Amino acid sequence: MRIGIVGYGNLGRGVESAIRSNADMELVAVFTRRDPQGVSIRTQGVPVLPYTDMGKMTDEIDVMILCGGSATDLPEMTPEVAAKFHVIDSFDTHANIPAHFAVVDAAAKAAGKVAVISVGWDPGMFSLNRLYANAILSNGVDYTFWGKGVSQGHSDAVRRIPGVLDARQYTVPVEDAVRRVRAGENPTLTTREKHTRECFVVAAQGADLAAIEETIKTMPNYFSDYDTTVIFISQEEMNRDHSGIPHGGSVIRSGRTGWDGSTQHTIEYQLTLGSNPEFTASVLVAAARAAFRLAQQGQTGCKTMFDLPPASLSPLSGEELRATML
């Protein structure tokens, strides 16, 4: 499979590394909206080209993996690229997925292409496990816990506060809430009862630390609904202790079976990720394989992880899968 990458930030670099680990794929080109001369990639012999040049390579690339952001990039980029290529994106604004799907589906069907959206770990792998658990335990309750891990969007929101030079925000599950769910208590939990937030902040010299802390803790849509701890550290400490982008979490469904519903079960899927973008990139690359195979079967239009046969994600043949994993 001949793969193109659009965008070369943390996610794009992760996709490049994942392609290198898959023998049935090759990276053909990286496209960027920045000056290509200022973008250096690690794969030798592969060109970095302007975003506007991708239309010249429709015969040379099988699947384009989009590595833009969900806020402003992907709503425009995915349908635009799906008019020329089979595409994969990681659109993760859950509430807007149905609208994004509709726009991309129209563009992909008109072009005879396959587009797979909202690929990653949530949405993505967590979505699949919610579906499996709901199908199996029809009488039950779902819970999703995120972290402990870095929230890139929340970290960026803190960095925009006047007087803040750098910041990392960690989402942390409340241990007692997780314990109660795993015990089958089926608790009704508020937002504050499920997660806390930890902010590590580098402040400018002379900045009003109390004001920064108050601004963080009262920030609507980000921190006001959570118990938030703000810790001020030096830039050296930030560079030493918080340079990575770990994340993860759990999807748990607690349910009952039996004639009188007396038998308790818990299904849990857990991820502990050393690098959020690198793991997300690996899911994107597996989905690219599935999209290519669906296209070979003559399918078109928009898909999600729900629509990809599990075997289509793997480089192994059906015979190999049955012999080694079934």
BELKA-V300234 format. One record per helix or strand of 3 or more residues. SS is the DSSP state (a for helix, b for strand). FROM is the first residue (numbers start at 1). TO is the last residue. If there is no record, write none. Layout:
{{SS | FROM | TO} {SS | FROM | TO}}
This chain:
{{b | 2 | 6} {a | 10 | 20} {b | 26 | 32} {a | 36 | 38} {b | 47 | 50} {a | 51 | 57} {b | 63 | 66} {a | 74 | 82} {b | 86 | 88} {a | 94 | 111} {b | 114 | 116} {a | 125 | 136} {b | 140 | 146} {a | 152 | 159} {b | 164 | 173} {a | 175 | 182} {a | 191 | 194} {b | 195 | 203} {a | 209 | 217} {b | 227 | 232} {a | 235 | 241} {b | 247 | 257} {b | 263 | 273} {a | 276 | 296} {b | 301 | 303} {a | 305 | 307} {a | 310 | 313} {a | 318 | 324}}
